[in-house]
């Protein structure tokens, strides 16, 4: 006879352990949680979508092993596209870095989960990429490379407008902002710009040198003119002084002559007035003798 099943200590029979384990697994797979940043959809046996409206934040029930849950982030996300090569209207290559800040409305969740690319959220970046690339190419094709820096704000605004319109129309994605985070010019263009800047700087230096030489020449001309005018003024002054002196002497001589004609004794008066106290001398055979006027004095 077979021995009856005996309980060893506090251990449960293996069958009950298996049943308990199955129950735990079923319960664990019967519920799922949707995070505040996500919304979800449910498929039956991995195929038919049975969700009519996206499931929002909270605890939800599903049939274990028969229903699959797909989650999609609906809070704000950032899609970054680096090293995107575009061409300007003067056929210059430019590499861009672009960031697209977007969010997904509830009305677009099921469409993106099940009608765009593969089921689930695995194709969101691949969905956005072609649109961002196409609109960036179109925006830059309208500008000259030399004007990109000056027109950067306009280019960013145009890309934001066109990317927003396309993503909303095609996929219901709401774009918050588009940022042009980097612009890298080709080495050939950078070299040509540097050469142009150097040439311009050299031209400015040459022009400054010409202006300096011109200024120095004008200063020399001004100085020479001033010196010439000063010499002329001095010559005129000297000539005027000589004329005035000669005029004064002539007037003096005339005055003396008039005095002599009127009074012959004026000569004696003039001599006494200007005598220095030394007797006039004459040279004769007997030596030098003083001249003495023996005439009668008046």
C-alpha positions in Angstrom: 0.0 0.0 0.0 1.1 3.5 -0.7 2.0 5.7 2.1 -0.4 8.7 2.7 1.0 12.2 1.9 2.5 13.5 5.0 3.2 17.2 5.9 6.8 17.7 7.0 7.0 20.4 9.6 5.3 23.6 8.3 6.1 23.0 4.7 3.2 23.0 2.2 2.9 20.2 -0.4 4.5 21.0 -3.7 1.2 21.1 -5.5 -0.1 23.8 -3.4 3.1 25.7 -3.8 2.8 25.5 -7.5 -0.8 26.7 -7.4 0.1 29.6 -5.1 2.9 30.6 -7.5 0.6 30.5 -10.5 -1.9 32.7 -8.7 0.8 35.2 -7.8 2.0 35.3 -11.5 -1.5 35.7 -12.8 -2.2 38.5 -10.3 1.1 40.2 -11.2 0.3 40.1 -14.9 -3.3 41.2 -14.4 -2.5 44.7 -13.5 -0.3 47.5 -14.9 0.5 51.0 -14.0 0.6 54.0 -16.3 3.0 56.7 -15.2 2.0 60.4 -15.1 4.3 61.1 -18.1 2.7 58.4 -20.2 -0.5 57.1 -21.8 -1.2 53.6 -22.9 -3.0 51.3 -25.3 -3.8 47.6 -25.1 -3.7 44.9 -27.8 -5.4 41.5 -27.8 -3.0 38.6 -28.5 -0.4 41.1 -29.8 -2.6 42.2 -32.7 -6.1 43.8 -32.4 -6.2 47.1 -30.6 -9.0 46.9 -28.0 -8.4 50.3 -26.4 -10.9 52.9 -27.6 -9.3 55.8 -25.6 -5.8 56.1 -24.3 -5.3 54.9 -20.8 -4.0 57.7 -18.5 -2.2 57.7 -15.2 -3.1 55.0 -12.7 -3.6 51.3 -12.1 -5.3 49.3 -14.8 -6.4 45.7 -15.4 -5.6 43.4 -18.3 -6.1 39.7 -19.1 -2.8 38.0 -18.2 -0.7 36.7 -21.2 -3.5 37.5 -23.6 -3.3 41.3 -23.7 -0.2 43.5 -24.4 0.3 47.0 -23.1 2.0 49.7 -25.2 3.1 53.0 -23.5 3.9 56.3 -25.1 5.4 59.3 -23.4 3.1 62.3 -23.7 5.0 64.8 -21.5 7.4 67.2 -23.2 10.3 65.5 -25.0 13.4 66.8 -26.8 14.4 65.4 -30.1 18.0 66.3 -31.1 19.4 66.0 -34.6 23.1 66.5 -34.9 25.5 66.8 -37.9 22.7 67.5 -40.4 24.3 68.6 -43.6 22.3 71.2 -45.6 23.2 73.5 -48.5 22.6 77.3 -48.8 21.5 79.0 -52.0 25.2 79.7 -52.9 25.9 75.9 -52.8 27.9 76.0 -49.5 27.6 73.0 -47.2 26.6 73.7 -43.5 26.3 71.2 -40.7 23.5 71.9 -38.2 22.4 70.8 -34.8 18.7 71.1 -34.1 16.6 70.4 -31.0 12.8 70.0 -31.3 10.8 70.3 -28.1 7.4 68.7 -28.5 4.6 66.9 -26.7 1.9 64.4 -27.8 -1.8 65.2 -27.1 -4.1 62.4 -26.0 -5.9 62.5 -29.3 -2.8 61.5 -31.1 -1.6 58.7 -28.8 -3.3 55.7 -30.5 -2.5 56.9 -34.0 1.2 57.1 -33.1 1.2 53.8 -31.2 -0.5 51.7 -33.9 -0.8 53.6 -37.2 2.6 55.1 -37.6 5.5 52.6 -38.1 5.5 49.6 -35.9 3.2 49.1 -32.9 4.4 50.8 -29.8 6.7 53.8 -29.4 9.7 52.4 -31.1 9.4 54.6 -34.2 8.8 58.0 -32.8 12.3 59.4 -33.5 12.3 57.8 -37.0 8.9 59.5 -37.6 10.1 62.9 -36.6 13.5 62.7 -38.4 12.5 63.0 -42.1 10.2 66.0 -41.4 12.9 67.9 -39.4 15.5 67.2 -42.1 13.3 68.2 -45.0 12.1 71.5 -43.4 15.7 72.4 -42.3 16.9 71.8 -45.9 14.1 74.0 -47.3 14.8 76.8 -44.8 18.5 77.1 -45.4 18.2 76.8 -49.2 16.7 80.3 -49.2 19.7 82.0 -47.6 23.2 82.9 -48.5 26.0 81.5 -46.4 27.4 85.0 -45.6 24.0 86.1 -44.3 23.3 83.1 -42.0 24.7 84.7 -38.8 22.7 87.9 -39.4 19.5 86.0 -40.4 19.8 83.2 -37.7 16.7 84.4 -35.8 14.6 84.4 -39.0 15.9 81.0 -40.1 15.0 79.5 -36.7 11.5 81.1 -36.7 10.9 79.7 -40.3 12.0 76.2 -39.3 9.9 76.3 -36.2 6.8 77.3 -38.2 7.3 74.7 -40.9 8.3 71.8 -38.6 5.4 72.6 -36.3 2.9 72.7 -39.2 4.2 69.4 -40.7 4.4 67.4 -37.5 0.9 68.5 -36.4 -0.7 67.8 -39.8 1.0 64.4 -40.3 1.1 63.0 -36.8 -0.8 65.3 -34.5 2.4 66.1 -32.6 2.4 69.6 -30.9 5.8 71.4 -31.3 6.7 73.7 -28.4 9.9 75.1 -29.8 12.6 74.5 -32.3 16.2 75.6 -31.5 19.1 75.9 -33.9 21.8 74.9 -31.4 24.8 74.7 -33.7 26.0 75.9 -37.1 29.3 74.5 -38.5 30.6 76.0 -41.7 32.8 74.0 -44.2 36.6 74.5 -43.8 36.8 76.0 -47.3 34.2 78.6 -46.4 35.9 79.4 -43.1 39.3 79.8 -44.9 37.7 82.1 -47.5 36.1 84.3 -44.8 39.4 84.5 -42.9 41.2 85.5 -46.1 38.5 88.2 -46.8 38.8 89.5 -43.3 42.5 89.7 -43.5 42.3 91.5 -46.9 39.9 94.0 -45.5 42.1 94.6 -42.5 45.1 95.1 -44.8 43.1 97.6 -46.9 42.0 99.5 -43.8 45.6 99.7 -42.6 46.8 100.9 -46.1 44.0 103.5 -46.1 45.0 104.6 -42.6 48.6 104.9 -43.8 47.5 107.1 -46.7 45.4 109.2 -44.5 48.2 109.6 -42.0 50.7 110.6 -44.8 48.1 113.0 -46.1 47.6 114.5 -42.7 51.3 114.9 -42.2 51.7 116.5 -45.6 48.8 118.9 -44.8 50.4 119.7 -41.4 53.8 120.5 -43.1 51.9 122.7 -45.7 50.1 124.5 -42.9 53.4 125.0 -41.0 55.3 126.2 -44.1 52.5 128.6 -44.9 52.4 129.9 -41.4 56.2 130.4 -41.4 56.1 132.1 -44.7 53.3 134.4 -43.5 55.3 135.1 -40.4 58.4 136.0 -42.4 56.4 138.3 -44.6 54.9 139.9 -41.6 58.3 140.4 -40.1 59.7 141.8 -43.3 56.7 144.2 -43.6 57.3 145.2 -40.0 61.0 145.8 -40.5 60.3 147.8 -43.7 57.6 149.8 -42.0 60.0 150.5 -39.1 62.7 151.6 -41.5 60.2 153.8 -43.3 59.0 155.3 -40.1 62.6 155.8 -38.9 63.7 157.4 -42.2 60.6 159.6 -42.1 61.4 160.6 -38.6 65.0 161.5 -39.5 63.9 163.4 -42.5 61.4 165.4 -40.4 64.2 166.0 -37.8 66.7 167.2 -40.5 64.0 169.4 -42.0 63.3 170.8 -38.6 67.0 171.6 -37.9 67.4 173.1 -41.4 64.4 175.3 -40.8 65.8 176.4 -37.5 69.2 177.3 -39.1 67.5 179.4 -41.7 65.6 181.3 -39.2 68.4 181.6 -36.6 72.1 181.0 -37.5 73.1 180.8 -33.8 71.2 177.5 -33.6 74.4 175.7 -34.7 76.2 177.0 -31.6 73.3 176.1 -29.4 73.0 172.6 -30.8 76.8 172.0 -30.3 76.7 173.2 -26.7 73.7 171.0 -26.0 75.3 167.9 -27.4 78.9 168.6 -26.2 80.4 165.8 -24.2 82.9 167.9 -22.3 86.0 167.1 -24.4 87.7 169.9 -26.2 87.8 169.4 -30.0 91.3 168.6 -31.2 93.3 169.6 -34.4 96.4 168.1 -35.7 99.2 170.4 -36.8 103.0 170.6 -37.1 103.3 171.2 -33.4 101.1 168.4 -32.3 97.5 168.2 -31.3 96.0 171.5 -30.1 92.6 172.1 -28.7 90.2 174.1 -30.9 89.0 177.2 -29.1 86.3 179.4 -30.6 87.6 182.9 -29.9 84.7 184.5 -31.5 82.4 186.7 -29.5 79.6 185.2 -27.6 76.3 186.9 -27.8 
